[in-house]
Amino acid sequence: MNAFRWSLVLAALSIVLGSIGSVRSLWTQRPRRLVWAYAASVLLFVCCLPGCAEFPREQGTRRLETTWLALDAVDTAQTMQIAKHPECYSERDPLARAMYGTDHPTPQRVLVTNVLLGLLHPVVSRWLDDGYENADDDTVALWAIGRGGWHAFSLLGTGTAVLGNFSIGLTPTSANCRRAPR
């Protein structure tokens, strides 16, 4: 079975798992499980389906993209903690505040925004790789600069956000409210 078929099978499985988790959460009145079930299903979907269609072909770009996706997953989990504890934390990253529209985003807004970002980022990376590979001698330097700048901006921006969150006590699984960053 080729990679595209496997990605479709895994995407369907992720939707089924998310549905099972949501039904179970509605019966037990545990919204936390609902959020984690959908987060897991969305993560599985994001990792499988676009990975075959739009994940960059070049090995170096693939490593950079995988690193960014891992950093983005940690940042998403940390931002979910910000959303769960608005009395202790607020979003400090100005770019994230602009994307969420507030410094106290809801968990739903965090998931939707970051899933869309996780889908869009590999597409842009692939587009930059394709442009670089197909560029003529006059424009190859511009494509190389654009591609390098894209990855540098992405990795440095997301890495800085993750480290900043860790510095105030935010981890992907729990928040430590002893120091509020206000």
Residue pairs with C-beta under 8 A, 6 or more apart in sequence:
1 9
3 52
4 52
4 53
6 48
6 52
7 48
7 49
7 51
7 52
7 53
8 49
10 44
10 45
10 48
10 49
11 44
11 45
11 48
11 49
13 44
14 40
14 41
14 42
14 43
14 44
14 45
14 48
15 41
15 45
17 37
17 40
17 41
17 44
18 37
18 38
18 40
18 41
18 42
20 37
21 33
21 34
21 36
21 37
21 38
21 40
21 41
22 34
22 37
22 38
24 33
24 37
25 31
25 32
25 33
25 34
25 37
26 34
35 80
35 107
35 111
38 111
39 80
39 111
42 111
42 115
43 73
46 115
46 118
46 119
47 69
50 119
50 122
50 123
51 122
54 122
54 123
54 126
55 62
55 65
55 122
55 126
56 62
56 65
56 122
56 125
56 126
56 129
57 126
57 129
58 129
58 133
61 125
61 129
61 147
61 151
64 125
64 151
64 155
65 121
65 122
65 125
67 155
68 121
68 151
68 154
68 155
68 158
69 118
69 121
69 122
71 155
71 158
71 159
71 162
72 114
72 117
72 118
72 121
72 158
74 162
74 172
75 114
75 158
75 161
75 162
75 165
76 110
76 111
76 114
77 172
77 173
78 161
78 162
78 165
78 166
78 170
78 171
78 172
79 91
79 96
79 105
79 110
79 114
79 165
80 107
80 110
80 111
81 89
81 170
81 171
81 172
81 174
81 175
82 89
82 90
82 91
82 104
82 105
82 110
82 165
82 170
82 175
83 104
83 105
83 106
83 107
83 109
83 110
84 107
84 175
85 175
85 177
86 104
87 177
88 175
88 177
88 180
89 168
89 170
89 175
89 177
89 180
89 181
90 103
90 104
90 181
90 182
91 97
91 100
91 102
91 103
91 104
91 105
92 103
92 164
92 181
93 157
93 160
93 161
93 164
95 157
96 161
97 103
99 113
99 117
100 109
100 110
100 113
101 109
105 113
121 154
124 150
125 147
125 150
125 151
128 143
128 146
128 147
128 150
129 147
131 143
131 146
131 147
132 140
132 143
132 144
132 147
135 142
135 143
168 179
168 181
169 175
169 176
169 177
169 178
169 179
170 176
